[in-house]
Amino acid sequence: MIVGLDTSVVLRLLLGVPEDQSQTAKLFLDGILMRGGRVHVSNLVLAEAYFALQFHYQVPKAEALKSLRLLVTADEVQCSEAALAVLQTDGLASAKPGFVDRLIHGEYLSAFDGMVTFEKAGKKLPKTTVL
């Protein structure tokens, strides 16, 4: 069994607050794992959690990215290969293009022939056309 985690669950697992919901999320995750299951975190949830950590919880970019990387590299958690590769990028907190743009790019390259953007920093990414 593989279940997808919503952003609210990811945030509870990462932050531990509110404590009762964090505990409920951990117990649910433990139950899934005890039955041999796994959880999946989508690209959209990763992007939403990244912004929520910064905006709502004042977590610095580098720390938010580190937390997300630790989450998706846990044995019981899976994510897209594109997200895993992006989260392994050195200097990602200050990289241009940033995390979400690279996540979008990675997803497109996994399914399509390239990406088109107006973002000048996009020229650093393979198979990207800057208009």
C-alpha positions, 0 to 999 in steps of 0.5 A, a space after each residue: 500500500 502506498 498513500 499520498 501525504 497532503 501538505 498539512 500532514 507533511 508540515 505536522 511531521 516536519 514541525 511537530 506542531 500542533 503536537 496532537 496532530 503531529 502525534 496522530 500523523 506519526 502514529 498513522 505513518 507508523 501504522 502504514 510502515 508496520 503493514 509494509 506500506 509506504 508514503 508518497 509526497 508529490 511535487 506539488 506538496 513539496 512546493 507548497 510545504 517549502 513556501 509554507 515553512 518559510 511564510 507561515 513558520 519563518 523557516 529559512 530557505 536552506 533549513 526548509 530545503 534540508 528538512 524536505 530533503 531529509 523527509 524524501 530520503 527516508 526509506 519509507 517515503 517516496 517522491 518523484 525522481 525529479 524532486 529527489 534530484 532537485 533536492 540534492 542540488 548543492 547551493 539550492 537555497 540560493 540557486 537561480 532558478 530556485 527550488 520550485 522552478 527546478 522542480 517544474 523543470 524536472 517534472 517536464 523533462 521526465 515527461 516532455 522534450 523541454 521547457 519554455 520560460 521567460 525567466 532568464 535564469 532558465 538558460 542554466 537548465 538543459 533543454 530550456 528555451 528562454 523567450 
